[in-house]
Amino acid sequence: MAQWIQKARESMERRGTVGKFGRTTARKVARAKARGGVEKKRAVFAQNMKRLATKRKRKRQHLRSHHRTNSRTASRS
């Protein structure tokens, strides 16, 4: 995990704001961005974390599927 994410998490734990935004949906993010202020900051942060998590999951799935195909071809030889 990147260092800045750890620092952000620690800061949120100190302030008691972990999970304040709730589930990140497109509709909820759009509303919060329109309202502005603290809600907008939380929405943007939640959106970025969701994007990072999605990328990490896709990368993991790709590596797993790639490993499976390589192990199959190696066993045939």
RORODO-377729 format. One line per 3 residues: number of its first residue (from 0); their letters; for each residue x, y, z of N, C-alpha, C, O. Coordinates in pm, 1 decimal. Each point is the difference from the previous one (the first is absolute). Layout:
N
NUM = a = X Y Z X Y Z X Y Z X Y Z | ...
END
This chain:
77
0 = maq = 84.3 -116.7 0.0 -84.3 116.7 0.0 89.6 124.0 0.0 105.1 2.9 64.0 | -147.9 95.6 -134.7 77.4 123.0 -9.6 2.8 72.1 134.9 -94.9 -7.3 78.0 | 203.8 75.7 -52.9 18.7 68.7 128.0 -107.4 106.2 25.0 -45.1 16.7 113.3
3 = wiq = 3.9 54.8 -218.0 -98.8 106.4 20.4 -135.4 -55.7 41.0 -75.9 65.9 71.0 | 45.8 -186.9 -115.6 -127.5 -61.5 38.7 3.8 -35.1 148.9 -98.6 18.9 71.2 | 212.2 -69.7 -24.9 13.2 -33.4 141.5 -13.9 124.9 86.5 -66.1 -2.6 103.9
6 = kar = 128.5 111.7 -147.1 -10.0 124.4 75.8 -143.5 51.5 2.2 -47.4 48.4 102.8 | -21.4 -58.8 -215.8 -139.0 44.4 -7.1 -87.3 -83.7 92.9 -86.6 52.8 69.7 | 110.2 -182.2 -69.5 -77.0 -90.7 85.9 23.0 32.6 147.5 -94.7 5.8 78.4
9 = esm = 221.0 15.5 -41.3 32.6 34.1 139.2 -68.3 131.0 41.1 -53.2 11.7 110.4 | 55.6 85.5 -200.3 -63.3 128.5 27.8 -150.7 -16.0 19.9 -58.3 60.4 90.0 | -3.7 -142.0 -174.5 -144.3 -22.2 12.1 -32.2 -72.6 130.7 -101.2 29.3 63.6
12 = err = 186.1 -123.4 -23.3 -23.2 -71.5 124.9 11.1 95.0 118.6 -79.2 -7.6 93.9 | 178.0 97.2 -98.3 17.3 98.1 107.1 -122.6 89.8 13.3 -44.0 30.0 111.0 | -11.0 12.9 -224.8 -113.8 91.3 0.3 -133.8 -71.9 12.9 -102.9 63.1 24.0
15 = gtv = 104.6 -194.3 -39.8 -124.8 -76.3 9.3 -87.0 11.9 -123.7 -122.6 -6.4 9.8 | 184.1 23.6 -126.3 -78.1 16.5 -123.0 11.1 -119.4 -94.5 -39.1 9.8 -116.3 | 91.3 -120.9 164.0 10.1 -118.7 -84.9 -140.3 -50.0 -32.0 -80.3 -24.3 90.2
18 = gkf = 51.4 9.3 -219.0 -129.7 -51.5 -41.3 -113.5 101.0 4.8 -116.0 -39.3 -12.0 | 144.4 166.0 28.9 -105.5 101.4 8.2 -75.1 16.2 -131.6 -118.8 32.2 -0.1 | 186.7 -53.9 -110.8 -67.1 18.3 -128.8 -91.1 -116.9 -33.0 -99.5 17.2 -70.4
21 = grt = 131.6 -134.6 119.7 -83.0 -116.9 -27.0 33.4 -64.1 -133.4 110.8 16.1 -51.2 | -204.8 -87.7 -4.4 22.1 -69.3 -127.2 13.4 102.1 -113.4 -78.2 94.6 -9.5 | 177.2 -115.1 -74.8 28.7 94.4 -107.4 -79.2 -37.0 -125.1 35.2 -93.3 -72.2
24 = tar = -142.0 167.6 48.3 -77.7 -19.0 -122.1 11.9 126.6 -84.1 26.8 108.0 52.7 | -46.5 -121.5 -182.4 13.0 114.1 -90.4 -98.8 110.5 37.1 34.7 118.1 -3.0 | -155.3 -155.6 37.3 -103.0 98.4 35.0 37.3 76.2 127.4 -14.7 122.0 7.5
27 = kva = 62.9 -195.8 91.7 37.3 59.9 126.8 119.1 94.6 -16.8 3.0 107.8 59.4 | 94.7 -148.4 -140.1 117.0 83.4 -26.0 -41.4 128.2 -71.1 47.2 108.2 34.8 | -134.7 -119.5 -133.9 -45.3 118.0 -74.9 -70.6 99.6 91.7 22.5 120.6 -10.2
30 = rak = -107.5 -170.4 99.4 -70.1 88.7 93.3 97.5 71.8 92.6 -10.6 120.6 22.3 | 105.2 -196.3 30.9 96.2 58.0 93.5 88.0 103.3 -68.8 31.8 103.1 59.2 | 7.8 -129.2 -183.0 80.5 96.8 -74.6 -79.3 127.8 -25.7 56.6 109.4 3.2
33 = arg = -184.2 -121.7 -28.0 -84.2 117.1 -24.3 -16.1 84.0 127.2 -6.6 122.7 -6.5 | 0.4 -189.0 121.1 -15.7 71.6 127.0 127.8 74.1 37.2 -4.2 111.2 52.7 | 118.2 -174.5 -80.9 128.1 64.0 30.2 42.9 -18.8 144.7 -60.0 -77.2 74.7
36 = gve = 164.2 148.7 -37.0 50.1 -4.0 137.4 62.3 -133.4 37.2 65.8 -65.3 -80.9 | -88.5 27.0 205.9 57.8 -123.0 53.9 -56.2 -122.0 -73.1 72.0 -96.8 -24.5 | -198.7 101.8 -9.7 -60.5 -113.4 -70.4 69.0 -25.6 -133.2 19.8 -114.9 -39.6
39 = kkr = 16.5 222.6 -29.1 68.4 -14.5 -128.2 136.3 -65.7 20.2 38.8 -87.7 -77.2 | 33.6 129.7 180.3 131.1 -57.7 29.0 -12.2 -149.4 28.8 79.8 -80.5 -47.9 | -180.6 45.1 126.5 -20.7 -141.6 33.1 -38.0 -80.3 -124.3 44.9 -113.1 -18.7
42 = avf = -127.9 173.2 -64.9 -45.1 -67.6 -121.5 116.4 -26.5 -95.1 13.3 -109.6 -54.5 | 70.1 210.5 35.5 113.9 -15.0 -90.7 96.5 -104.4 54.3 51.1 -83.1 -75.1 | -26.0 87.3 206.1 89.1 -98.7 61.1 -57.1 -141.3 -15.5 72.3 -92.5 -36.9
45 = aqn = -200.1 76.4 64.9 -64.3 -131.6 -11.9 4.6 -49.6 -144.1 22.3 -118.5 -25.1 | -43.5 209.1 -68.2 2.8 -36.3 -141.9 140.1 -46.2 -40.5 14.5 -98.5 -72.3 | 87.5 169.0 118.5 137.5 -37.9 -31.5 37.7 -134.1 61.5 67.8 -80.7 -63.7
48 = mkr = -110.9 56.6 186.5 30.2 -127.3 65.3 -69.5 -115.1 -71.8 56.6 -108.3 -14.8 | -177.8 132.5 -29.1 -73.4 -103.6 -73.0 70.9 -32.3 -131.6 11.4 -116.4 -38.5 | 36.2 221.3 -30.2 71.2 -20.4 -126.2 129.7 -78.3 22.6 32.4 -89.8 -77.8
51 = lat = 41.7 123.2 183.3 123.0 -72.1 30.7 -28.3 -146.8 32.7 71.8 -89.3 -44.9 | -175.8 65.7 122.5 -35.0 -136.7 37.2 -40.0 -80.8 -123.2 36.7 -116.8 -12.4 | -110.9 178.0 -77.3 -42.9 -68.5 -122.3 120.6 -36.5 -85.7 8.6 -111.2 -52.1
54 = krk = 84.5 205.1 37.7 121.3 -28.3 -78.2 78.8 -114.9 61.4 48.8 -88.4 -70.4 | -37.1 91.1 203.2 75.9 -105.1 68.2 -66.3 -136.3 -17.7 68.1 -100.5 -20.7 | -200.6 97.2 28.8 -72.4 -126.2 -17.3 14.8 -53.5 -142.2 18.8 -120.0 -20.0
57 = rkr = -27.3 209.2 -78.3 16.8 -42.0 -140.0 139.6 -54.9 -24.2 17.5 -100.6 -68.8 | 81.1 167.3 126.0 138.5 -43.6 -16.0 18.3 -138.5 62.5 65.6 -87.1 -57.3 | -124.5 68.3 175.6 9.7 -129.6 67.4 -65.6 -110.3 -82.7 55.1 -109.3 -13.3
60 = qhl = -172.4 138.0 -42.0 -69.9 -99.1 -82.0 81.0 -33.1 -124.4 8.2 -115.9 -40.8 | 51.7 218.2 -19.3 80.9 -21.0 -119.6 119.2 -89.1 32.3 31.7 -91.5 -76.1 | 33.6 117.6 187.5 115.8 -80.3 37.8 -39.5 -144.5 27.8 72.3 -93.1 -35.5
63 = rsh = -187.7 75.4 99.5 -46.5 -136.6 28.5 -31.0 -75.0 -129.2 40.2 -115.3 -15.8 | -110.8 179.4 -75.7 -36.1 -67.3 -125.2 125.1 -25.7 -83.1 10.5 -103.7 -65.6 | 83.4 196.0 67.7 125.0 -18.1 -73.4 79.4 -116.2 58.3 59.9 -78.2 -73.9
66 = hrt = -59.5 67.1 205.8 70.7 -109.1 66.3 -62.7 -134.0 -35.8 70.5 -98.2 -23.2 | -202.7 94.7 18.8 -69.1 -125.3 -34.0 34.4 -44.8 -141.5 27.3 -117.9 -22.1 | -28.0 208.8 -72.8 27.7 -38.3 -138.0 144.9 -44.3 -16.2 28.4 -91.7 -77.1
69 = nsr = 63.1 155.7 148.8 140.0 -39.6 -7.7 22.7 -136.8 62.7 79.4 -78.7 -51.6 | -146.7 48.9 160.7 18.4 -128.5 64.6 -59.4 -112.6 -85.4 50.6 -112.2 2.7 | -155.9 140.4 -77.5 -59.9 -100.7 -88.2 92.8 -32.0 -116.3 18.5 -116.4 -35.6
72 = tas = 39.2 219.5 -23.0 88.6 -23.4 -113.8 129.2 -66.6 42.8 58.6 -76.2 -76.9 | -13.3 103.6 198.0 123.6 -59.9 49.6 -20.8 -148.9 28.9 92.1 -79.6 -18.4 | -210.6 41.5 62.9 -26.0 -140.8 31.3 -14.7 -84.0 -125.3 18.6 -121.6 5.3
75 = rs = -51.8 183.5 -118.4 -15.9 -74.2 -125.7 133.9 -38.3 -60.5 9.5 -99.5 -71.8 | 92.4 176.4 99.6 131.7 -23.1 -60.6 66.7 -123.9 49.2 111.1 -31.4 -42.7
END
